[in-house]
Amino acid sequence: MGDEKERFYMRLATIPGITPMPSVGDWILVRVERPAEVARRVTRRMEPGLISVPRHVEGAVRLTVSDPKTNEQLLSALRESIPA
């Protein structure tokens, strides 16, 4: 999963309004404005559990690293869900 996580991280960094942070495990923490709204919008388009709002981190969502196809779908959903 290491190579896919790195690829996903780099792709996240190309989306305006998203700042990925170094993360351990099979998830990536990203800074976004209005995290609850972003998570709600993405969850409507994707299967549950791929995005969550961590309780102890302000202004961030947690993304589960999955297979390349699912990650691409998540990237697309994020692009469309980030407030302009």
N, C-alpha and C positions, 0 to 999 in steps of 0.2 A: 504493500500500500504506500510505501515511502515515495516512489516516483510519481504516483498519481496524486498524492497529497501536495507534492512540490509543484506539479503542473497546475493543479486546481488553485493553489495559493497564488501562483503567478498570474493566472487568468483573472482571479478576483481583483488583483491589484490594478487591472486595466479598466475596471468599472468606476466611473465617476461617482463619488459619494460613498465609496467603500474603502476602508483602510484595514487590510488584514494584519493581524498581529501574530508574532511567533507563538505557536501553540504545540502542546504535547498531546499525543494520543491520536485517535482517529477523527478529530474534529479541528476546526479552525475558528478562532474568535475574530470577529470583524467589527470595527467601529462603524456605526451608521447613525444618521439622524433619525429620530422617531423609531427606535427598534421594535416596539410593540406593533406599530402600524406595518412596518416592513414584514415582520414575522407573520402577521395575520394575512397580508396579501400573498406572500409566498405559499403559506399553508393551504390557501384556497386552490392553488394550482398544482401542488405537489403532494406526495404522500406524507402523512403525519410523521413527525420525528426527525425530519431533515434540518429543521431550523427551530431554535428555541431562544428565549430571552433569559440569560443568566441573572439570578437574583442579586448577586453581589458585584456586578460590573455595570456601571452606568454607561449608556450610549453604545451598547454592543449587542450583537446576536451571535449565537454559536451555531456553526454549520457542520453537519456530519459529512465526512469525506466518504464517498461511495464509489461505485464503478464509474468509468469515464462517461457513459451515456447519461446516467442519472446526474452526474456533476454538471454536464453541459445543460441539461434541462434546468437545474438549479441556478446556474449562471444566467440563463435566459429569464427565468422568473425573477431573479434579483434585479436585473437590468430594468425590467418593467415595473418593479415594486419600489424602487428608490424614489423618494419624493424629489420633485424637480426644484 
